[in-house]
Amino acid sequence: MFSFPVNVRYMEVDAQGVVFNGWYLTWFDEAMTYFLADRGLAYQAMVAQGFDVQLVRTEIDFKAGVRWGDQVEVLVSPSKLGNTSFALDFQVRRNGDEVTTNGRTTYVVVNTADYTKRPIPDALRKALGDPVPLH
């Protein structure tokens, strides 16, 4: 399972003392990029091969607040693979096992020439691997 570490910065916390919801999308996006790179497909290589991915849907379920100074990890796992789209599951954990947040993002693969959707290329399908939902 891929893990992306996050040290919560002061600027990510809102007036309620917890991480502002929009930062989770940033964490998920960074985690997705590092997940694919860890599996041999750097973002720059995708673009050089003529394809990219666009976020089309995200669901986030908050279970516990994450606060300034917390050290968390964002786990990433593919949960669904289609013909032109795929979904990644994200799970934010504190202290190794406390699940604070679950998320699922669906991406569509696009051609970089005109940004129309296209089938998932073999290089991306290989990097994603078999679906193993986190939640």
C-alpha positions as CSV (number, residue, x, y, z in Angstrom):
1,M,0.0,0.0,0.0
2,F,1.4,3.4,-1.0
3,S,1.7,6.0,1.8
4,F,2.2,9.7,1.4
5,P,3.3,11.6,4.6
6,V,1.8,14.9,5.5
7,N,2.9,17.2,8.3
8,V,0.0,19.6,8.9
9,R,1.0,23.2,8.4
10,Y,-0.4,26.1,10.3
11,M,-1.8,27.6,7.1
12,E,-3.9,24.5,6.4
13,V,-5.9,24.9,9.6
14,D,-9.2,27.0,9.6
15,A,-10.9,29.0,12.4
16,Q,-12.3,25.8,13.9
17,G,-8.8,24.5,14.5
18,V,-9.0,21.7,12.0
19,V,-7.6,21.2,8.5
20,F,-9.8,23.2,6.0
21,N,-11.6,20.7,3.8
22,G,-10.1,22.0,0.5
23,W,-6.6,20.9,1.6
24,Y,-7.7,17.3,1.5
25,L,-8.1,17.6,-2.3
26,T,-4.6,19.0,-2.5
27,W,-3.2,16.1,-0.4
28,F,-5.1,13.6,-2.5
29,D,-3.7,15.2,-5.7
30,E,-0.2,15.1,-4.5
31,A,-0.6,11.6,-3.2
32,M,-1.9,10.4,-6.6
33,T,1.1,12.0,-8.4
34,Y,3.6,10.3,-6.0
35,F,1.7,7.0,-6.1
36,L,2.0,6.8,-9.9
37,A,5.7,7.9,-9.8
38,D,6.4,5.3,-7.2
39,R,5.0,2.7,-9.6
40,G,7.1,3.9,-12.5
41,L,5.0,6.5,-14.1
42,A,6.0,10.1,-13.4
43,Y,3.6,12.8,-14.3
44,Q,6.0,14.3,-16.8
45,A,6.3,10.9,-18.5
46,M,2.5,10.7,-18.9
47,V,2.4,14.1,-20.5
48,A,5.3,13.2,-22.8
49,Q,3.4,10.1,-23.9
50,G,0.4,12.3,-24.9
51,F,-2.0,11.7,-22.1
52,D,-3.1,13.2,-18.8
53,V,-5.8,12.7,-16.2
54,Q,-8.6,15.0,-15.1
55,L,-10.5,14.8,-11.9
56,V,-14.3,14.3,-12.5
57,R,-15.6,13.3,-9.1
58,T,-14.5,13.3,-5.5
59,E,-16.2,12.0,-2.4
60,I,-14.8,12.7,1.1
61,D,-16.1,11.3,4.4
62,F,-14.7,13.1,7.5
63,K,-14.4,11.0,10.6
64,A,-12.2,13.0,12.9
65,G,-10.5,16.4,12.7
66,V,-6.9,16.7,11.8
67,R,-5.1,19.6,13.6
68,W,-2.0,21.8,13.2
69,G,1.1,19.8,14.0
70,D,-0.4,16.4,13.4
71,Q,1.6,14.0,11.3
72,V,-0.7,12.0,9.1
73,E,-0.3,9.7,6.1
74,V,-2.5,9.5,3.0
75,L,-2.8,5.9,1.8
76,V,-3.6,5.4,-1.9
77,S,-5.0,2.4,-3.7
78,P,-6.8,1.9,-7.0
79,S,-10.4,1.0,-6.4
80,K,-11.9,0.8,-9.9
81,L,-10.6,0.5,-13.5
82,G,-12.7,1.2,-16.5
83,N,-12.0,1.8,-20.2
84,T,-11.4,5.6,-20.0
85,S,-11.5,6.2,-16.3
86,F,-10.3,4.9,-13.0
87,A,-10.9,5.6,-9.3
88,L,-8.4,5.9,-6.5
89,D,-9.3,5.4,-2.8
90,F,-7.6,7.7,-0.3
91,Q,-7.4,7.2,3.5
92,V,-5.9,9.7,5.9
93,R,-4.5,8.1,9.0
94,R,-3.1,9.6,12.2
95,N,-0.7,7.6,14.4
96,G,-0.6,4.7,11.9
97,D,-4.1,3.3,12.4
98,E,-6.6,6.1,13.3
99,V,-8.7,6.7,10.2
100,T,-9.6,10.4,10.1
101,T,-10.8,10.6,6.5
102,N,-11.9,8.4,3.6
103,G,-12.0,9.7,0.0
104,R,-12.5,8.4,-3.5
105,T,-11.6,10.3,-6.6
106,T,-12.6,9.3,-10.2
107,Y,-10.3,10.5,-13.0
108,V,-10.8,10.4,-16.7
109,V,-7.8,9.9,-19.1
110,V,-7.5,12.6,-21.7
111,N,-5.4,13.1,-24.8
112,T,-3.1,16.1,-24.3
113,A,-3.6,17.3,-27.9
114,D,-7.3,18.2,-27.5
115,Y,-8.2,17.0,-24.0
116,T,-10.8,14.6,-25.2
117,K,-11.2,11.3,-23.3
118,R,-9.3,8.3,-24.4
119,P,-8.7,4.7,-23.3
120,I,-6.4,4.1,-20.3
121,P,-2.9,3.6,-21.8
122,D,-1.0,0.4,-21.0
123,A,1.6,2.4,-19.1
124,L,-1.0,3.9,-16.8
125,R,-2.9,0.6,-16.4
126,K,0.3,-1.1,-15.4
127,A,1.1,1.6,-12.9
128,L,-2.3,1.4,-11.3
129,G,-2.3,-2.3,-10.9
130,D,-5.2,-4.4,-9.7
131,P,-8.0,-2.6,-7.8
132,V,-7.9,-3.0,-4.0
133,P,-10.5,-0.7,-2.4
134,L,-9.5,0.8,1.0
135,H,-13.1,1.3,2.2
